[in-house]
Amino acid sequence: MTALAPSRPRLDATGIGFAIVLTIVIVLPLLVVGTWAFTEVWRYPNVVPQQFGLRFWNQTLGRADVWSALTLSLQLSTVVTLLSAVICLPAAYAFARMSFPGRNILFFSFLAGHAFPKFGLLIAIAAIFLQLNLIGTFWGVVLIQLVGTLMFMIWIPVAAFQGVDRRMEEAARDVGAGPFRVFWSITLPQAAPTIFAAVLLSFVGTFYETEGAWLIGAPGIRTMPVLMISFINNQMVIQYGAVLSVMLWVPSFIALMFARRVIGGGAFARGFGG
């Protein structure tokens, strides 16, 4: 009896089409910006720059306000992420494991900041901060950026805690482990990869946050995104904005590479109950 030859996998035309569209929409603009960052002369109608170089990198990195903005952005991101973890992770555990009056309404209320136009919400908060003398202050920007981390630091850890294998927790309690020992040895290690992802998203999202930092922090607080906007608005040289854009990509790239090493492939599936 002759064995049938294995059939060739059919090409997914729809998937290929989506991949091409995503490449054009996402990758092509990144390539253009990256090219501008290392370009000294690029005049229309030439497709390829006439001269590459690092002159605009030297000029940008030689500015004190660039390094001040980068340091401030890293400080803000670190403080906001730590505060968000301290505030939100216990709340996420309570939402995942406890039942109390108004639980569902309170849980979904954390989406409220993302369900309405963000700038309108920021204007309302800015009016309150003006009365509290928080406009143009470091802690005013910290508080406004905390609002943006709530969804990451509540919803994702809740899914992580819900995805923990309850049988392992019950087995640990059966052999005499107390609640803290069960949490520290069983619950937290299983939920940690997904929680780490939430922390990472919060850090990166805070680092790139622009509207709140500009509205609440101006004029005294200038983060890297705010500085980049001022460069683009006040300078007619495209390369300055391109160099700052590439500099803004670096923390995100490092964070994502670190996450790839730390978080296993099934971490998100386990965290979301997969």
TASUL-V975910 format. One record per residue. N is the residue number from 1. RES is the residue in one small letter. PHI is phi in degrees with one decimal (none if undefined). PSI is psi in degrees with one decimal (* if undefined). NEAR is the number of other ideal C-beta (glycine too) atoms within 8 Angstrom. Layout:
{{N | RES | PHI | PSI | NEAR} {N | RES | PHI | PSI | NEAR}}
This chain:
{{1 | m | none | 127.0 | 2} {2 | t | -80.1 | 128.9 | 3} {3 | a | -74.9 | 139.7 | 4} {4 | l | -74.7 | 136.2 | 4} {5 | a | -69.2 | 138.6 | 4} {6 | p | -61.3 | 136.5 | 4} {7 | s | -74.2 | 143.7 | 4} {8 | r | -72.2 | 139.9 | 4} {9 | p | -64.8 | 136.9 | 4} {10 | r | -80.0 | 142.6 | 4} {11 | l | -72.4 | 135.2 | 5} {12 | d | -89.6 | 97.1 | 6} {13 | a | -62.9 | -37.5 | 6} {14 | t | -64.9 | -45.0 | 6} {15 | g | -63.0 | -41.2 | 7} {16 | i | -63.9 | -39.6 | 9} {17 | g | -62.8 | -44.3 | 8} {18 | f | -63.5 | -39.6 | 8} {19 | a | -63.2 | -40.7 | 8} {20 | i | -65.4 | -43.8 | 8} {21 | v | -63.0 | -44.4 | 8} {22 | l | -63.3 | -38.1 | 9} {23 | t | -62.4 | -43.3 | 9} {24 | i | -67.3 | -42.2 | 8} {25 | v | -76.2 | -36.5 | 7} {26 | i | -103.2 | -53.7 | 8} {27 | v | -73.1 | -42.2 | 8} {28 | l | -60.0 | -47.1 | 9} {29 | p | -60.9 | -35.7 | 8} {30 | l | -64.4 | -40.6 | 8} {31 | l | -64.4 | -39.0 | 8} {32 | v | -65.4 | -45.9 | 8} {33 | v | -63.9 | -43.4 | 11} {34 | g | -61.8 | -36.5 | 10} {35 | t | -67.4 | -42.1 | 10} {36 | w | -61.8 | -32.8 | 11} {37 | a | -64.4 | -26.6 | 13} {38 | f | -112.5 | 20.0 | 9} {39 | t | -108.9 | 136.2 | 13} {40 | e | -103.4 | -34.3 | 9} {41 | v | -137.2 | 123.2 | 7} {42 | w | -150.8 | 97.0 | 9} {43 | r | -109.6 | 142.4 | 5} {44 | y | -65.0 | 140.4 | 3} {45 | p | -100.6 | 21.5 | 3} {46 | n | -67.6 | 134.7 | 8} {47 | v | -79.2 | -32.8 | 3} {48 | v | -108.6 | 138.8 | 4} {49 | p | -57.0 | 145.5 | 10} {50 | q | -80.1 | -24.2 | 7} {51 | q | -151.4 | 125.0 | 8} {52 | f | -98.7 | 159.3 | 6} {53 | g | 172.1 | 176.2 | 8} {54 | l | -112.9 | 19.7 | 6} {55 | r | -61.9 | -41.9 | 7} {56 | f | -75.9 | -24.5 | 14} {57 | w | -66.1 | -44.9 | 10} {58 | n | -62.1 | -41.1 | 8} {59 | q | -68.0 | -40.9 | 9} {60 | t | -69.7 | -46.9 | 12} {61 | l | -71.1 | -16.3 | 8} {62 | g | -82.6 | -3.8 | 5} {63 | r | -87.7 | 131.6 | 8} {64 | a | -67.6 | -32.3 | 5} {65 | d | -69.1 | -26.4 | 8} {66 | v | -66.7 | -48.1 | 13} {67 | w | -68.4 | -34.5 | 9} {68 | s | -65.1 | -42.1 | 9} {69 | a | -67.8 | -39.1 | 13} {70 | l | -64.3 | -44.8 | 10} {71 | t | -62.0 | -43.3 | 8} {72 | l | -64.4 | -40.8 | 12} {73 | s | -62.5 | -43.0 | 12} {74 | l | -66.1 | -39.6 | 10} {75 | q | -64.0 | -46.4 | 8} {76 | l | -60.9 | -45.8 | 16} {77 | s | -62.1 | -41.1 | 12} {78 | t | -66.5 | -47.3 | 9} {79 | v | -64.0 | -46.1 | 9} {80 | v | -63.2 | -42.5 | 14} {81 | t | -65.6 | -43.8 | 13} {82 | l | -64.3 | -45.8 | 8} {83 | l | -62.5 | -41.2 | 10} {84 | s | -62.2 | -40.4 | 14} {85 | a | -65.4 | -43.5 | 11} {86 | v | -63.4 | -39.3 | 8} {87 | i | -81.1 | -44.1 | 10} {88 | c | -88.6 | -33.2 | 13} {89 | l | -64.4 | -44.0 | 11} {90 | p | -61.5 | -37.7 | 8} {91 | a | -64.5 | -40.2 | 9} {92 | a | -62.7 | -40.3 | 14} {93 | y | -64.4 | -40.0 | 10} {94 | a | -64.4 | -42.3 | 9} {95 | f | -64.2 | -35.5 | 12} {96 | a | -77.4 | -32.8 | 12} {97 | r | -117.0 | -13.7 | 6} {98 | m | -117.6 | 155.3 | 7} {99 | s | -119.4 | 126.9 | 3} {100 | f | -150.5 | 158.0 | 6} {101 | p | -58.4 | 135.3 | 3} {102 | g | 76.5 | 13.1 | 6} {103 | r | -58.7 | -50.1 | 10} {104 | n | -66.6 | -40.6 | 6} {105 | i | -64.2 | -44.4 | 7} {106 | l | -65.1 | -39.2 | 9} {107 | f | -62.1 | -47.3 | 10} {108 | f | -75.2 | -15.7 | 8} {109 | s | -66.0 | -21.6 | 7} {110 | f | -69.7 | -12.3 | 11} {111 | l | -85.9 | -9.8 | 8} {112 | a | -58.8 | -38.6 | 8} {113 | g | -65.6 | -18.4 | 12} {114 | h | -107.5 | -3.7 | 7} {115 | a | -91.3 | -12.1 | 5} {116 | f | -123.2 | 162.4 | 8} {117 | p | -53.3 | 124.6 | 5} {118 | k | -65.1 | -38.9 | 9} {119 | f | -66.0 | -36.3 | 8} {120 | g | -62.9 | -40.7 | 8} {121 | l | -64.1 | -40.8 | 11} {122 | l | -65.6 | -36.7 | 13} {123 | i | -62.7 | -42.6 | 9} {124 | a | -64.3 | -42.3 | 8} {125 | i | -67.2 | -38.0 | 11} {126 | a | -62.1 | -35.9 | 11} {127 | a | -63.3 | -38.2 | 8} {128 | i | -69.9 | -43.9 | 8} {129 | f | -63.2 | -30.8 | 13} {130 | l | -62.8 | -39.4 | 9} {131 | q | -69.8 | -25.4 | 6} {132 | l | -95.5 | 5.7 | 6} {133 | n | 59.3 | 37.8 | 6} {134 | l | -102.0 | -5.6 | 10} {135 | i | -69.4 | 133.1 | 9} {136 | g | 77.5 | 19.3 | 9} {137 | t | -119.3 | 156.5 | 11} {138 | f | -60.9 | -46.8 | 7} {139 | w | -73.0 | -25.3 | 7} {140 | g | -64.1 | -42.5 | 14} {141 | v | -67.5 | -38.7 | 15} {142 | v | -58.0 | -46.8 | 12} {143 | l | -64.9 | -41.2 | 10} {144 | i | -69.1 | -33.2 | 15} {145 | q | -77.1 | -23.3 | 14} {146 | l | -60.6 | -34.0 | 12} {147 | v | -58.8 | -38.9 | 11} {148 | g | -73.0 | -16.7 | 12} {149 | t | -91.8 | -9.0 | 15} {150 | l | -60.9 | -41.8 | 12} {151 | m | -65.8 | -44.5 | 11} {152 | f | -62.6 | -47.0 | 12} {153 | m | -85.7 | -4.2 | 16} {154 | i | -106.6 | -56.4 | 14} {155 | w | -67.1 | -46.9 | 8} {156 | i | -67.4 | -47.3 | 14} {157 | p | -62.7 | -33.2 | 17} {158 | v | -58.4 | -46.8 | 12} {159 | a | -62.3 | -36.1 | 13} {160 | a | -64.8 | -46.7 | 18} {161 | f | -67.7 | -33.5 | 13} {162 | q | -70.4 | -25.4 | 8} {163 | g | -84.3 | -2.7 | 13} {164 | v | -70.4 | 139.3 | 12} {165 | d | -69.4 | 109.1 | 6} {166 | r | -66.8 | -25.5 | 6} {167 | r | -65.3 | -36.2 | 6} {168 | m | -67.6 | -38.0 | 10} {169 | e | -64.7 | -42.7 | 12} {170 | e | -65.2 | -38.1 | 8} {171 | a | -64.8 | -39.0 | 8} {172 | a | -65.9 | -38.8 | 12} {173 | r | -68.2 | -33.8 | 9} {174 | d | -64.1 | -28.4 | 6} {175 | v | -94.9 | 11.1 | 6} {176 | g | 102.8 | 5.8 | 5} {177 | a | -73.1 | 137.2 | 9} {178 | g | -77.9 | 171.9 | 6} {179 | p | -57.7 | -43.2 | 5} {180 | f | -66.2 | -41.3 | 6} {181 | r | -65.1 | -38.5 | 9} {182 | v | -64.1 | -44.4 | 13} {183 | f | -63.9 | -46.0 | 9} {184 | w | -70.9 | -36.2 | 8} {185 | s | -96.3 | -26.6 | 9} {186 | i | -114.3 | -57.2 | 13} {187 | t | -67.2 | -53.2 | 11} {188 | l | -63.3 | -45.2 | 9} {189 | p | -59.2 | -35.5 | 7} {190 | q | -73.4 | -36.1 | 12} {191 | a | -85.8 | -16.8 | 14} {192 | a | -57.1 | -44.4 | 8} {193 | p | -58.5 | -42.4 | 13} {194 | t | -72.8 | -35.8 | 18} {195 | i | -63.2 | -40.3 | 13} {196 | f | -60.2 | -38.6 | 11} {197 | a | -62.3 | -40.9 | 14} {198 | a | -64.0 | -42.4 | 13} {199 | v | -62.2 | -41.6 | 11} {200 | l | -64.4 | -44.2 | 12} {201 | l | -63.2 | -37.7 | 10} {202 | s | -65.4 | -43.0 | 15} {203 | f | -63.7 | -48.8 | 12} {204 | v | -65.8 | -42.8 | 13} {205 | g | -62.5 | -38.6 | 11} {206 | t | -68.3 | -39.1 | 14} {207 | f | -61.3 | -35.4 | 14} {208 | y | -94.8 | -4.0 | 9} {209 | e | -62.3 | 132.9 | 12} {210 | t | -120.7 | -47.7 | 10} {211 | e | -62.8 | -48.7 | 9} {212 | g | -65.7 | -42.0 | 14} {213 | a | -63.6 | -36.9 | 16} {214 | w | -73.7 | -45.2 | 10} {215 | l | -72.5 | -41.6 | 12} {216 | i | -88.9 | -35.9 | 17} {217 | g | -84.4 | -25.0 | 15} {218 | a | -63.4 | 143.4 | 10} {219 | p | -96.2 | -7.0 | 4} {220 | g | -79.1 | -28.4 | 7} {221 | i | -106.4 | 116.2 | 14} {222 | r | -126.1 | 105.9 | 13} {223 | t | -83.1 | 175.5 | 15} {224 | m | -60.1 | -46.2 | 14} {225 | p | -62.2 | -39.4 | 12} {226 | v | -65.0 | -41.5 | 15} {227 | l | -63.3 | -39.2 | 13} {228 | m | -63.7 | -39.9 | 12} {229 | i | -63.0 | -42.2 | 10} {230 | s | -65.3 | -36.2 | 9} {231 | f | -62.0 | -45.9 | 11} {232 | i | -66.8 | -39.4 | 9} {233 | n | -74.1 | -34.4 | 6} {234 | n | -101.3 | -13.5 | 5} {235 | q | -116.0 | 138.4 | 8} {236 | m | -91.5 | 4.6 | 2} {237 | v | -94.2 | 114.1 | 6} {238 | i | -62.8 | -33.8 | 6} {239 | q | -61.9 | -31.7 | 11} {240 | y | -61.4 | -48.2 | 13} {241 | g | -64.3 | -36.2 | 11} {242 | a | -66.4 | -42.3 | 14} {243 | v | -62.8 | -44.7 | 12} {244 | l | -64.6 | -35.8 | 14} {245 | s | -62.2 | -45.3 | 11} {246 | v | -63.1 | -40.1 | 11} {247 | m | -62.3 | -34.5 | 11} {248 | l | -71.2 | -26.3 | 13} {249 | w | -71.1 | -29.0 | 8} {250 | v | -59.4 | -51.4 | 8} {251 | p | -59.1 | -39.3 | 10} {252 | s | -64.4 | -43.5 | 11} {253 | f | -62.5 | -45.1 | 8} {254 | i | -62.6 | -43.2 | 8} {255 | a | -63.3 | -42.2 | 11} {256 | l | -69.2 | -37.8 | 10} {257 | m | -65.3 | -39.9 | 8} {258 | f | -64.2 | -41.5 | 9} {259 | a | -63.5 | -37.2 | 11} {260 | r | -63.7 | -34.0 | 7} {261 | r | -75.6 | -37.2 | 6} {262 | v | -85.7 | -41.8 | 7} {263 | i | -90.8 | 124.4 | 11} {264 | g | -72.7 | 166.7 | 5} {265 | g | -62.9 | -31.5 | 3} {266 | g | -94.4 | 8.9 | 7} {267 | a | -64.2 | -45.5 | 11} {268 | f | -67.2 | -39.0 | 10} {269 | a | -63.3 | -41.6 | 7} {270 | r | -65.5 | -42.1 | 13} {271 | g | -64.7 | -33.2 | 15} {272 | f | -97.8 | 18.3 | 9} {273 | g | 84.3 | 15.1 | 7} {274 | g | -77.5 | * | 7}}
